[in-house]
Amino acid sequence: MTSDAIASAFAQYVTESPTAFHAAAVARDQLVAAGFTELSEFDAWPTEAGAYVVVRDGAVIAWRLPQGATATTPFRILGAHTDSPTFRVKPNPVVRTLGWEQLNVEVYGGALLSTWFDRDLQIAGRVVDADGSVRLVSTGPVARIPNLAIHLDRGVNDGKEIDRQRHTIPVVGVGGDDGGSDVLAWLRARVGDAVSWDLFLADTQAPARIGIEREFLASGRMDNLTSVHAGLRGIVDAPADGDHVPVFAAFDHEEVGSATPSGAGGPFLEDVLGRVQEGLGATRSEAARAFRASWLLSSDAGHLVHPNQPEKHDPTNRPRPGGGPLLKISANQRYMTEAKGEAVFAAACATAGVPFQPFVNVNTIPGGSTIGPIAATRLGIPTIDIGVGLLSMHSVRELVHVDDLAALHGAVAAFLAG
């Protein structure tokens, strides 16, 4: 696929994925359409060769089991995460203030809060009915976190402290103590017979190509749906007859620490790999041998050099837009890449015919981390940390070079193909 085609397909995926639950469900649907068989964790799994997918909440794992796989066949795993910084709707969410109907929310993850003001926001997530069935919902634009006019805060451009409780409650209607619209009744009318829900806010502005050559894509949730989409396309195109098992694993809750049943710190991937190995008749020793011969490519968005604040970046490793995906390296193991892993990724990029760029943090700023160290610690599988470079990470709207997006797709596909 061309850069334009990949950017277009990715933009559609983001639009259809306002929450992690949607991102996992859309990925599953695309995989099933591509010939993968959806499995339930409550059922026995087939042991014959084939392509399979399983969803746990906001996480999704898919794999291709080749004909002739044995108990010691290694895995090649692309790891990513489906969640992005946002706001979660609290219980008893109705807030009525001086004629305004508002929605009580809680900050989820490390959101760049100032960018969420004055945006057209939707409410989206999953709802659970009385019979236990789960449905995904989204409302379209209904909410807005309003800025205070500069006339009432003359010093706002000199720096403003955002109170995460008082300043981030969105407006959703007209109401107040004397009545008016009722956001809870309105919401219940749209979620039907739901008895409980996990609902979040999401920006509704569509992704857009910008730049004088339209070389950039501006969009929400690129951290880390860029990697999820690359892994999704990579597993669809992965060979069905290789000498390893290609795996696509997209976890939830990375932005809040990954320590959940559907996060990278939980047992989901270990459960899936264990059941695959059990189907191959692996002993504990054989399973351990397969893990040590495996590779995990942890793909999560990274930082391009900011043109207005280059001092925030390392002086000799300065990733540029269009220069290819980032190979993340950290002496303090915030990223897991070491020399052997660098060679593996370099080979994948060479096969794909794409460049890559080393990324390290400047010594005075620790930077973020990824699922890489978490999954590597849990599984003991050698791990490499990579990702596409962005500007404005954790903003409500991030920026990527479309050639970098395409290069990430090529590198991931080559890695999964082995």
C-alpha positions as a LaTeX table, in Angstrom:
\begin{tabular}{lrrr}
\hline
Residue & $x$ (\AA) & $y$ (\AA) & $z$ (\AA) \\
\hline
Met1 & 0.00 & 0.00 & 0.00 \\
Thr2 & 1.11 & 3.57 & $-0.66$ \\
Ser3 & 1.59 & 6.18 & 2.07 \\
Asp4 & $-1.66$ & 7.82 & 1.01 \\
Ala5 & $-3.59$ & 4.55 & 1.18 \\
Ile6 & $-2.17$ & 3.68 & 4.59 \\
Ala7 & $-2.95$ & 7.16 & 5.94 \\
Ser8 & $-6.50$ & 6.90 & 4.63 \\
Ala9 & $-7.06$ & 3.44 & 6.11 \\
Phe10 & $-5.58$ & 4.53 & 9.42 \\
Ala11 & $-7.77$ & 7.65 & 9.53 \\
Gln12 & $-10.83$ & 5.46 & 9.06 \\
Tyr13 & $-9.67$ & 3.14 & 11.86 \\
Val14 & $-9.21$ & 6.05 & 14.27 \\
Thr15 & $-12.62$ & 7.45 & 13.40 \\
Glu16 & $-14.24$ & 4.09 & 14.15 \\
Ser17 & $-12.29$ & 3.69 & 17.43 \\
Pro18 & $-13.22$ & 6.42 & 19.93 \\
Thr19 & $-12.33$ & 4.10 & 22.84 \\
Ala20 & $-10.14$ & 1.07 & 23.50 \\
Phe21 & $-13.24$ & $-1.15$ & 23.40 \\
His22 & $-14.03$ & 0.08 & 19.90 \\
Ala23 & $-10.41$ & $-0.27$ & 18.77 \\
Ala24 & $-10.36$ & $-3.93$ & 19.84 \\
Ala25 & $-13.76$ & $-4.67$ & 18.31 \\
Val26 & $-12.95$ & $-3.00$ & 14.97 \\
Ala27 & $-9.64$ & $-4.91$ & 14.82 \\
Arg28 & $-11.46$ & $-8.17$ & 15.51 \\
Asp29 & $-14.04$ & $-7.45$ & 12.81 \\
Gln30 & $-11.34$ & $-6.69$ & 10.25 \\
Leu31 & $-9.48$ & $-9.86$ & 11.16 \\
Val32 & $-12.60$ & $-12.01$ & 10.91 \\
Ala33 & $-13.28$ & $-10.45$ & 7.51 \\
Ala34 & $-9.73$ & $-11.43$ & 6.53 \\
Gly35 & $-10.34$ & $-15.08$ & 7.41 \\
Phe36 & $-9.40$ & $-15.26$ & 11.11 \\
Thr37 & $-11.56$ & $-17.38$ & 13.41 \\
Glu38 & $-12.79$ & $-15.64$ & 16.56 \\
Leu39 & $-12.32$ & $-17.73$ & 19.70 \\
Ser40 & $-13.87$ & $-17.41$ & 23.14 \\
Glu41 & $-11.75$ & $-17.72$ & 26.26 \\
Phe42 & $-14.58$ & $-19.79$ & 27.77 \\
Asp43 & $-14.27$ & $-22.53$ & 25.13 \\
Ala44 & $-11.69$ & $-25.14$ & 24.20 \\
Trp45 & $-9.49$ & $-23.92$ & 21.37 \\
Pro46 & $-8.62$ & $-25.75$ & 18.15 \\
Thr47 & $-5.09$ & $-27.09$ & 17.86 \\
Glu48 & $-4.81$ & $-27.28$ & 14.09 \\
Ala49 & $-3.06$ & $-24.73$ & 11.92 \\
Gly50 & $-5.04$ & $-21.59$ & 11.20 \\
Ala51 & $-5.57$ & $-17.91$ & 11.95 \\
Tyr52 & $-7.26$ & $-16.99$ & 15.21 \\
Val53 & $-8.34$ & $-13.93$ & 17.20 \\
Val54 & $-9.61$ & $-13.38$ & 20.74 \\
Val55 & $-10.83$ & $-10.21$ & 22.48 \\
Arg56 & $-10.68$ & $-9.52$ & 26.19 \\
Asp57 & $-12.43$ & $-6.22$ & 27.04 \\
Gly58 & $-10.40$ & $-3.48$ & 25.30 \\
Ala59 & $-7.56$ & $-5.81$ & 24.27 \\
Val60 & $-7.21$ & $-8.07$ & 21.24 \\
Ile61 & $-4.73$ & $-10.83$ & 20.35 \\
Ala62 & $-4.47$ & $-12.59$ & 16.98 \\
Trp63 & $-2.06$ & $-15.21$ & 15.69 \\
Arg64 & $-1.32$ & $-17.47$ & 12.74 \\
Leu65 & $-0.43$ & $-21.04$ & 13.69 \\
Pro66 & 1.56 & $-22.54$ & 10.79 \\
Gln67 & 1.29 & $-26.09$ & 9.57 \\
Gly68 & 4.02 & $-28.16$ & 11.19 \\
Ala69 & 4.45 & $-25.96$ & 14.27 \\
Thr70 & 6.01 & $-27.86$ & 17.17 \\
Ala71 & 6.34 & $-27.47$ & 20.91 \\
Thr72 & 9.50 & $-25.39$ & 20.49 \\
Thr73 & 8.34 & $-23.18$ & 17.59 \\
Pro74 & 9.12 & $-19.55$ & 18.58 \\
Phe75 & 6.80 & $-16.56$ & 18.43 \\
Arg76 & 7.20 & $-13.18$ & 16.74 \\
Ile77 & 4.93 & $-10.78$ & 18.62 \\
Leu78 & 3.93 & $-7.22$ & 17.81 \\
Gly79 & 2.79 & $-5.54$ & 21.03 \\
Ala80 & 0.85 & $-2.27$ & 21.18 \\
His81 & $-1.91$ & $-0.64$ & 23.23 \\
Thr82 & $-5.44$ & 0.44 & 22.37 \\
Asp83 & $-6.04$ & 3.17 & 24.97 \\
Ser84 & $-5.23$ & 6.88 & 24.83 \\
Pro85 & $-5.39$ & 9.66 & 27.44 \\
Thr86 & $-8.94$ & 10.90 & 27.92 \\
Phe87 & $-11.67$ & 11.42 & 30.54 \\
Arg88 & $-13.83$ & 8.71 & 32.08 \\
Val89 & $-17.43$ & 9.37 & 33.11 \\
Lys90 & $-17.86$ & 9.01 & 36.88 \\
Pro91 & $-20.79$ & 7.33 & 38.67 \\
Asn92 & $-23.60$ & 9.76 & 39.51 \\
Pro93 & $-22.27$ & 12.04 & 36.77 \\
Val94 & $-24.88$ & 14.81 & 36.76 \\
Val95 & $-23.58$ & 18.23 & 37.79 \\
Arg96 & $-25.97$ & 21.21 & 37.70 \\
Thr97 & $-24.38$ & 24.64 & 37.96 \\
Leu98 & $-26.21$ & 27.96 & 37.51 \\
Gly99 & $-28.25$ & 26.95 & 34.51 \\
Trp100 & $-25.72$ & 24.52 & 33.03 \\
Glu101 & $-26.06$ & 20.75 & 32.79 \\
Gln102 & $-22.60$ & 19.17 & 33.15 \\
Leu103 & $-21.00$ & 15.73 & 33.25 \\
Asn104 & $-18.69$ & 14.72 & 36.09 \\
Val105 & $-15.57$ & 13.05 & 34.66 \\
Glu106 & $-12.16$ & 11.81 & 35.82 \\
Val107 & $-8.87$ & 12.29 & 33.97 \\
Tyr108 & $-7.64$ & 9.02 & 32.45 \\
Gly109 & $-3.89$ & 8.83 & 31.85 \\
Gly110 & $-1.44$ & 11.64 & 31.20 \\
Ala111 & $-3.60$ & 13.86 & 29.03 \\
Leu112 & $-2.25$ & 17.20 & 27.79 \\
Leu113 & $-5.21$ & 18.84 & 29.46 \\
Ser114 & $-5.09$ & 22.28 & 27.86 \\
Thr115 & $-5.72$ & 20.76 & 24.43 \\
Trp116 & $-9.08$ & 19.30 & 25.52 \\
Phe117 & $-10.70$ & 22.67 & 26.07 \\
Asp118 & $-13.18$ & 23.99 & 23.49 \\
Arg119 & $-13.35$ & 20.72 & 21.57 \\
Asp120 & $-16.49$ & 18.97 & 20.29 \\
Leu121 & $-16.54$ & 15.79 & 22.37 \\
Gln122 & $-18.57$ & 12.61 & 22.23 \\
Ile123 & $-19.41$ & 10.09 & 24.93 \\
Ala124 & $-18.39$ & 6.57 & 23.95 \\
Gly125 & $-17.61$ & 3.19 & 25.46 \\
Arg126 & $-19.33$ & $-0.05$ & 26.40 \\
Val127 & $-22.59$ & $-0.73$ & 28.21 \\
Val128 & $-23.74$ & $-3.93$ & 29.89 \\
Asp129 & $-27.39$ & $-5.03$ & 29.81 \\
Ala130 & $-29.25$ & $-6.89$ & 32.54 \\
Asp131 & $-28.68$ & $-10.20$ & 30.75 \\
Gly132 & $-24.90$ & $-9.59$ & 30.72 \\
Ser133 & $-24.66$ & $-8.76$ & 27.03 \\
Val134 & $-22.19$ & $-6.03$ & 26.08 \\
Arg135 & $-22.76$ & $-3.30$ & 23.50 \\
Leu136 & $-20.53$ & $-0.51$ & 22.22 \\
Val137 & $-22.00$ & 2.99 & 22.02 \\
Ser138 & $-21.06$ & 6.48 & 20.88 \\
Thr139 & $-23.16$ & 9.61 & 20.92 \\
Gly140 & $-21.62$ & 12.00 & 18.42 \\
Pro141 & $-20.62$ & 15.51 & 19.58 \\
Val142 & $-22.48$ & 16.46 & 22.76 \\
Ala143 & $-19.94$ & 17.85 & 25.24 \\
Arg144 & $-17.46$ & 20.71 & 25.56 \\
Ile145 & $-14.96$ & 21.69 & 28.25 \\
Pro146 & $-15.13$ & 25.50 & 28.07 \\
Asn147 & $-12.22$ & 27.86 & 28.45 \\
Leu148 & $-12.61$ & 31.00 & 30.53 \\
Ala149 & $-12.62$ & 34.11 & 28.34 \\
Ile150 & $-9.37$ & 36.08 & 28.38 \\
His151 & $-11.32$ & 39.15 & 29.57 \\
Leu152 & $-11.90$ & 37.29 & 32.85 \\
Asp153 & $-8.35$ & 35.93 & 33.17 \\
Arg154 & $-5.90$ & 38.44 & 31.71 \\
Gly155 & $-2.87$ & 36.40 & 32.78 \\
Val156 & $-3.95$ & 33.15 & 31.14 \\
Asn157 & $-1.30$ & 33.40 & 28.40 \\
Asp158 & 1.41 & 33.73 & 31.04 \\
Gly159 & 0.60 & 30.29 & 32.36 \\
Lys160 & $-2.54$ & 28.75 & 33.84 \\
Glu161 & $-2.82$ & 25.99 & 36.42 \\
Ile162 & $-5.58$ & 23.58 & 35.48 \\
Asp163 & $-7.57$ & 22.17 & 38.39 \\
Arg164 & $-8.31$ & 18.59 & 37.29 \\
Gln165 & $-11.67$ & 18.64 & 39.10 \\
Arg166 & $-13.06$ & 22.18 & 38.79 \\
His167 & $-11.79$ & 23.14 & 35.35 \\
Thr168 & $-12.38$ & 19.96 & 33.32 \\
Ile169 & $-16.11$ & 19.32 & 33.79 \\
Pro170 & $-17.76$ & 19.48 & 30.35 \\
Val171 & $-20.98$ & 21.28 & 29.50 \\
Val172 & $-23.60$ & 19.03 & 27.91 \\
Gly173 & $-26.85$ & 20.97 & 28.16 \\
Val174 & $-29.02$ & 23.56 & 29.83 \\
Gly175 & $-30.27$ & 22.74 & 33.28 \\
Gly176 & $-29.63$ & 23.69 & 36.84 \\
Asp177 & $-31.13$ & 23.23 & 40.27 \\
Asp178 & $-34.52$ & 24.41 & 39.00 \\
Gly179 & $-34.73$ & 21.70 & 36.31 \\
Gly180 & $-34.12$ & 21.74 & 32.57 \\
Ser181 & $-32.43$ & 19.03 & 30.52 \\
Asp182 & $-31.39$ & 15.83 & 32.28 \\
Val183 & $-28.12$ & 14.38 & 31.00 \\
Leu184 & $-28.61$ & 11.08 & 32.84 \\
Ala185 & $-32.07$ & 10.53 & 31.35 \\
Trp186 & $-30.73$ & 11.57 & 27.94 \\
Leu187 & $-27.84$ & 9.13 & 28.28 \\
Arg188 & $-30.04$ & 6.28 & 29.41 \\
Ala189 & $-32.31$ & 6.85 & 26.42 \\
Arg190 & $-29.29$ & 6.20 & 24.20 \\
Val191 & $-27.87$ & 3.17 & 25.99 \\
Gly192 & $-31.18$ & 1.34 & 26.21 \\
Asp193 & $-31.59$ & $-1.18$ & 29.01 \\
Ala194 & $-28.00$ & $-0.93$ & 30.21 \\
Val195 & $-27.47$ & $-1.48$ & 33.94 \\
Ser196 & $-23.81$ & $-0.42$ & 33.95 \\
Trp197 & $-21.26$ & 1.17 & 31.67 \\
Asp198 & $-17.64$ & 2.17 & 31.04 \\
Leu199 & $-17.91$ & 5.50 & 29.23 \\
Phe200 & $-15.29$ & 8.01 & 28.12 \\
Leu201 & $-14.97$ & 11.29 & 26.26 \\
Ala202 & $-13.44$ & 11.38 & 22.78 \\
Asp203 & $-12.77$ & 14.15 & 20.30 \\
Thr204 & $-15.03$ & 14.07 & 17.24 \\
Gln205 & $-12.90$ & 16.06 & 14.78 \\
Ala206 & $-12.03$ & 13.86 & 11.82 \\
Pro207 & $-8.36$ & 13.16 & 10.96 \\
Ala208 & $-7.03$ & 15.54 & 8.32 \\
Arg209 & $-4.09$ & 15.72 & 5.92 \\
Ile210 & $-2.23$ & 19.00 & 6.40 \\
Gly211 & 1.09 & 20.58 & 5.39 \\
Ile212 & 2.01 & 22.35 & 2.16 \\
Glu213 & 2.54 & 18.97 & 0.49 \\
Arg214 & $-0.15$ & 17.27 & 2.63 \\
Glu215 & 2.69 & 15.30 & 4.14 \\
Phe216 & 1.22 & 15.24 & 7.65 \\
Leu217 & $-1.77$ & 13.57 & 9.22 \\
Ala218 & $-3.39$ & 15.34 & 12.19 \\
Ser219 & $-5.57$ & 13.14 & 14.37 \\
Gly220 & $-6.53$ & 12.11 & 17.84 \\
Arg221 & $-5.49$ & 8.85 & 19.50 \\
Met222 & $-2.40$ & 8.28 & 17.35 \\
Asp223 & $-0.69$ & 7.25 & 20.58 \\
Asn224 & $-1.10$ & 4.39 & 20.15 \\
Leu225 & $-3.52$ & 3.44 & 17.41 \\
Thr226 & $-0.70$ & 4.00 & 14.91 \\
Ser227 & 0.93 & 0.85 & 16.27 \\
Val228 & $-2.33$ & $-1.07$ & 16.63 \\
His229 & $-3.20$ & $-0.43$ & 12.99 \\
Ala230 & 0.30 & $-1.39$ & 11.81 \\
Gly231 & 0.10 & $-4.63$ & 13.80 \\
Leu232 & $-3.38$ & $-5.35$ & 12.53 \\
Arg233 & $-2.31$ & $-5.03$ & 8.90 \\
Gly234 & 0.91 & $-6.91$ & 9.61 \\
Ile235 & $-0.81$ & $-9.98$ & 11.04 \\
Val236 & $-3.29$ & $-10.04$ & 8.15 \\
Asp237 & $-0.37$ & $-10.15$ & 5.70 \\
Ala238 & 1.83 & $-12.48$ & 7.77 \\
Pro239 & 2.73 & $-15.81$ & 6.13 \\
Ala240 & 0.72 & $-18.84$ & 7.16 \\
Asp241 & 3.59 & $-21.29$ & 6.59 \\
Gly242 & 6.63 & $-19.81$ & 8.34 \\
Asp243 & 8.99 & $-21.25$ & 10.94 \\
His244 & 7.49 & $-19.16$ & 13.75 \\
Val245 & 4.08 & $-18.10$ & 15.07 \\
Pro246 & 3.26 & $-14.45$ & 14.19 \\
Val247 & 1.24 & $-12.75$ & 16.95 \\
Phe248 & $-0.49$ & $-9.37$ & 17.18 \\
Ala249 & $-1.22$ & $-8.27$ & 20.76 \\
Ala250 & $-2.91$ & $-4.94$ & 21.50 \\
Phe251 & $-3.42$ & $-4.32$ & 25.21 \\
Asp252 & $-5.60$ & $-1.87$ & 27.12 \\
His253 & $-4.69$ & 0.38 & 30.07 \\
Glu254 & $-1.09$ & 1.23 & 29.11 \\
Glu255 & $-1.76$ & 4.89 & 29.88 \\
Val256 & $-2.61$ & 4.02 & 33.50 \\
Gly257 & 0.09 & 1.43 & 34.21 \\
Ser258 & $-0.99$ & $-1.81$ & 32.43 \\
Ala259 & $-1.72$ & $-3.63$ & 35.71 \\
Thr260 & $-5.12$ & $-5.05$ & 34.68 \\
Pro261 & $-6.42$ & $-8.33$ & 33.25 \\
Ser262 & $-6.42$ & $-6.77$ & 29.76 \\
Gly263 & $-3.20$ & $-4.79$ & 30.25 \\
Ala264 & 0.34 & $-5.83$ & 29.36 \\
Gly265 & 1.04 & $-6.40$ & 33.06 \\
Gly266 & $-1.82$ & $-8.87$ & 33.26 \\
Pro267 & $-1.99$ & $-12.50$ & 32.13 \\
Phe268 & $-3.75$ & $-12.10$ & 28.76 \\
Leu269 & $-0.79$ & $-12.67$ & 26.42 \\
Glu270 & 0.68 & $-15.34$ & 28.69 \\
Asp271 & $-2.70$ & $-17.10$ & 28.75 \\
Val272 & $-2.97$ & $-17.07$ & 24.96 \\
Leu273 & 0.59 & $-18.20$ & 24.30 \\
Gly274 & 0.25 & $-20.89$ & 26.97 \\
Arg275 & $-2.91$ & $-22.27$ & 25.39 \\
Val276 & $-1.26$ & $-22.29$ & 21.95 \\
Gln277 & 1.73 & $-24.16$ & 23.37 \\
Glu278 & $-0.50$ & $-26.55$ & 25.26 \\
Gly279 & $-2.22$ & $-27.36$ & 21.98 \\
Leu280 & 1.21 & $-28.17$ & 20.53 \\
Gly281 & 1.91 & $-30.54$ & 23.44 \\
Ala282 & 4.69 & $-28.42$ & 24.91 \\
Thr283 & 6.28 & $-29.36$ & 28.19 \\
Arg284 & 7.37 & $-26.61$ & 30.56 \\
Ser285 & 10.92 & $-26.94$ & 29.31 \\
Glu286 & 9.87 & $-26.82$ & 25.67 \\
Ala287 & 7.69 & $-23.78$ & 26.29 \\
Ala288 & 10.61 & $-21.99$ & 27.95 \\
Arg289 & 12.87 & $-22.84$ & 25.00 \\
Ala290 & 10.30 & $-21.42$ & 22.58 \\
Phe291 & 10.05 & $-18.18$ & 24.59 \\
Arg292 & 13.82 & $-17.67$ & 24.61 \\
Ala293 & 13.91 & $-18.07$ & 20.83 \\
Ser294 & 11.03 & $-15.61$ & 20.40 \\
Trp295 & 10.96 & $-11.83$ & 19.89 \\
Leu296 & 8.52 & $-9.18$ & 21.07 \\
Leu297 & 8.41 & $-5.91$ & 19.13 \\
Ser298 & 6.88 & $-3.35$ & 21.50 \\
Ser299 & 5.53 & $-0.57$ & 19.28 \\
Asp300 & 4.45 & 2.69 & 20.90 \\
Ala301 & 4.52 & 6.26 & 19.62 \\
Gly302 & 7.64 & 8.35 & 20.32 \\
His303 & 8.77 & 11.96 & 20.01 \\
Leu304 & 10.06 & 13.85 & 17.00 \\
Val305 & 12.28 & 16.85 & 17.75 \\
His306 & 10.06 & 19.82 & 18.57 \\
Pro307 & 11.12 & 22.70 & 16.31 \\
Asn308 & 10.33 & 25.38 & 18.91 \\
Gln309 & 11.99 & 23.60 & 21.84 \\
Pro310 & 14.89 & 21.49 & 20.51 \\
Glu311 & 16.64 & 21.75 & 23.88 \\
Lys312 & 14.15 & 19.20 & 25.23 \\
His313 & 15.76 & 16.52 & 23.05 \\
Asp314 & 19.06 & 14.65 & 23.00 \\
Pro315 & 21.79 & 16.72 & 21.27 \\
Thr316 & 23.00 & 14.00 & 18.89 \\
Asn317 & 19.96 & 11.75 & 18.38 \\
Arg318 & 17.32 & 13.97 & 16.80 \\
Pro319 & 14.54 & 12.12 & 14.98 \\
Arg320 & 13.15 & 14.03 & 12.00 \\
Pro321 & 9.75 & 13.80 & 10.28 \\
Gly322 & 9.89 & 11.39 & 7.37 \\
Gly323 & 13.03 & 9.70 & 8.69 \\
Gly324 & 11.35 & 6.41 & 9.54 \\
Pro325 & 10.18 & 4.75 & 12.78 \\
Leu326 & 12.07 & 5.24 & 16.04 \\
Leu327 & 14.23 & 2.60 & 17.68 \\
Lys328 & 13.90 & 3.42 & 21.38 \\
Ile329 & 16.90 & 2.93 & 23.65 \\
Ser330 & 17.24 & 3.65 & 27.39 \\
Ala331 & 20.12 & 2.97 & 29.76 \\
Asn332 & 17.59 & 2.80 & 32.60 \\
Gln333 & 15.52 & 0.17 & 30.74 \\
Arg334 & 12.48 & 2.37 & 30.23 \\
Tyr335 & 12.79 & 0.85 & 26.76 \\
Met336 & 14.05 & $-2.71$ & 26.27 \\
Thr337 & 16.13 & $-2.39$ & 23.09 \\
Glu338 & 19.66 & $-3.81$ & 23.26 \\
Ala339 & 22.21 & $-4.66$ & 20.56 \\
Lys340 & 20.70 & $-8.01$ & 19.54 \\
Gly341 & 17.26 & $-6.47$ & 19.25 \\
Glu342 & 18.60 & $-3.55$ & 17.27 \\
Ala343 & 20.05 & $-6.01$ & 14.75 \\
Val344 & 16.70 & $-7.79$ & 14.44 \\
Phe345 & 14.85 & $-4.53$ & 13.84 \\
Ala346 & 17.49 & $-3.26$ & 11.42 \\
Ala347 & 17.06 & $-6.46$ & 9.41 \\
Ala348 & 13.27 & $-6.00$ & 9.34 \\
Cys349 & 13.65 & $-2.41$ & 8.14 \\
Ala350 & 16.17 & $-3.47$ & 5.48 \\
Thr351 & 13.76 & $-6.15$ & 4.26 \\
Ala352 & 10.97 & $-3.57$ & 4.10 \\
Gly353 & 13.23 & $-1.01$ & 2.44 \\
Val354 & 12.55 & 1.66 & 5.06 \\
Pro355 & 14.87 & 3.76 & 7.26 \\
Phe356 & 14.76 & 3.95 & 11.05 \\
Gln357 & 16.04 & 6.45 & 13.62 \\
Pro358 & 17.50 & 5.91 & 17.11 \\
Phe359 & 15.66 & 7.65 & 19.91 \\
Val360 & 16.93 & 8.37 & 23.43 \\
Asn361 & 15.76 & 10.83 & 26.06 \\
Val362 & 17.83 & 13.85 & 27.00 \\
Asn363 & 19.49 & 13.08 & 30.34 \\
Thr364 & 17.53 & 15.73 & 32.27 \\
Ile365 & 14.12 & 14.36 & 31.27 \\
Pro366 & 13.24 & 10.73 & 32.07 \\
Gly367 & 10.56 & 10.46 & 29.37 \\
Gly368 & 7.82 & 7.87 & 29.26 \\
Ser369 & 7.89 & 4.10 & 29.10 \\
Thr370 & 6.00 & 1.42 & 27.17 \\
Ile371 & 4.54 & $-2.06$ & 27.44 \\
Gly372 & 8.00 & $-3.39$ & 26.50 \\
Pro373 & 9.57 & $-3.60$ & 29.97 \\
Ile374 & 6.29 & $-4.83$ & 31.47 \\
Ala375 & 5.72 & $-7.65$ & 28.99 \\
Ala376 & 9.40 & $-8.59$ & 28.93 \\
Thr377 & 9.47 & $-8.88$ & 32.73 \\
Arg378 & 6.36 & $-11.02$ & 32.79 \\
Leu379 & 7.26 & $-13.34$ & 29.90 \\
Gly380 & 11.05 & $-13.27$ & 29.66 \\
Ile381 & 10.82 & $-12.90$ & 25.87 \\
Pro382 & 13.58 & $-10.73$ & 24.33 \\
Thr383 & 12.02 & $-7.37$ & 23.52 \\
Ile384 & 12.65 & $-4.40$ & 21.20 \\
Asp385 & 11.02 & $-0.99$ & 21.66 \\
Ile386 & 10.06 & 1.02 & 18.59 \\
Gly387 & 7.34 & 3.41 & 17.45 \\
Val388 & 6.36 & 6.10 & 15.00 \\
Gly389 & 7.49 & 9.66 & 15.82 \\
Leu390 & 4.84 & 12.26 & 16.68 \\
Leu391 & 4.53 & 15.89 & 17.61 \\
Ser392 & 2.14 & 16.82 & 20.44 \\
Met393 & 1.97 & 13.36 & 22.03 \\
His394 & $-0.94$ & 13.07 & 24.49 \\
Ser395 & $-2.61$ & 16.10 & 22.98 \\
Val396 & $-6.22$ & 15.68 & 21.95 \\
Arg397 & $-4.82$ & 15.99 & 18.40 \\
Glu398 & $-1.37$ & 14.67 & 17.46 \\
Leu399 & 0.70 & 14.95 & 14.27 \\
Val400 & 2.56 & 12.33 & 12.20 \\
His401 & 4.38 & 12.32 & 8.86 \\
Val402 & 2.53 & 9.95 & 6.52 \\
Asp403 & 5.80 & 8.44 & 5.25 \\
Asp404 & 6.68 & 7.47 & 8.81 \\
Leu405 & 3.28 & 5.85 & 9.21 \\
Ala406 & 3.89 & 3.82 & 6.05 \\
Ala407 & 7.44 & 2.92 & 7.12 \\
Leu408 & 6.13 & 1.64 & 10.45 \\
His409 & 3.68 & $-0.60$ & 8.57 \\
Gly410 & 6.49 & $-1.94$ & 6.42 \\
Ala411 & 8.84 & $-2.62$ & 9.31 \\
Val412 & 6.14 & $-4.35$ & 11.40 \\
Ala413 & 5.05 & $-6.51$ & 8.46 \\
Ala414 & 8.64 & $-7.56$ & 7.79 \\
Phe415 & 9.22 & $-8.36$ & 11.47 \\
Leu416 & 6.09 & $-10.52$ & 11.71 \\
Ala417 & 7.02 & $-12.27$ & 8.47 \\
Gly418 & 10.44 & $-13.10$ & 9.92 \\
\hline
\end{tabular}
